[in-house]
Amino acid sequence: MDIYNKIKERRLLLGITQQDLADISGVALRTVKQIETGKANPSLNTLNKIADVLGMSLNLSIKNLDNL
């Protein structure tokens, strides 16, 4: 499951509308909708705002360049 589906699934589990998520996170409603449908390429800052509202956290993993 990708991050977009996880965001939508968590939002629905918490009973939060897309409008509520947009209002609380400070992210535009259009952006929330595009993220949930996989049509957006949000910044880490935007994802972090949404994750914070949903009680989620982002974990960044960097590939080891020696393995390329």
C-alpha distance (Angstrom), angle and dihedral (degrees) to the residues before:
residue distance angle dihedral
M1 . . .
D2 3.79 . .
I3 3.78 127.4 .
Y4 3.81 92.2 -101.6
N5 3.78 92.7 59.7
K6 3.80 91.6 43.7
I7 3.81 90.6 54.8
K8 3.79 92.4 50.1
E9 3.81 92.9 44.1
R10 3.81 92.3 50.7
R11 3.81 92.5 45.7
L12 3.79 91.1 52.6
L13 3.80 92.0 45.4
L14 3.81 89.3 55.4
G15 3.81 92.4 46.0
I16 3.79 93.4 -120.4
T17 3.80 120.2 147.5
Q18 3.78 121.9 -136.7
Q19 3.80 87.6 -110.5
D20 3.82 91.2 52.8
L21 3.79 90.9 49.5
A22 3.78 90.9 49.4
D23 3.80 93.2 48.1
I24 3.79 95.9 46.4
S25 3.81 96.5 42.2
G26 3.79 96.5 41.4
V27 3.81 90.4 -125.6
A28 3.80 117.9 132.1
L29 3.81 115.5 -100.9
R30 3.80 90.1 -125.6
T31 3.80 89.5 56.0
V32 3.81 92.6 49.2
K33 3.81 89.9 51.6
Q34 3.80 92.3 47.7
I35 3.80 92.0 48.3
E36 3.79 92.7 51.7
T37 3.79 91.5 50.7
G38 3.81 93.3 45.5
K39 3.80 92.6 -115.9
A40 3.81 96.0 115.7
N41 3.76 132.1 74.7
P42 3.81 98.4 -152.5
S43 3.77 124.5 -167.7
L44 3.79 120.1 -113.2
N45 3.80 87.5 -109.3
T46 3.82 91.5 57.3
L47 3.80 92.4 46.2
N48 3.80 90.2 48.2
K49 3.82 91.7 52.9
I50 3.79 90.9 51.6
A51 3.80 93.8 43.3
D52 3.80 90.6 51.2
V53 3.81 92.1 55.3
L54 3.80 90.8 47.5
G55 3.80 94.1 48.0
M56 3.79 91.9 -113.2
S57 3.79 131.3 126.9
L58 3.79 132.8 -144.2
N59 3.77 120.0 -131.3
L60 3.79 118.3 -162.5
S61 3.77 119.2 -151.3
I62 3.80 123.0 -169.7
K63 3.77 120.7 -157.6
N64 3.75 118.1 -122.0
L65 3.80 106.5 -110.4
D66 3.82 90.9 -149.6
N67 3.81 89.3 70.1
L68 3.80 95.6 57.1
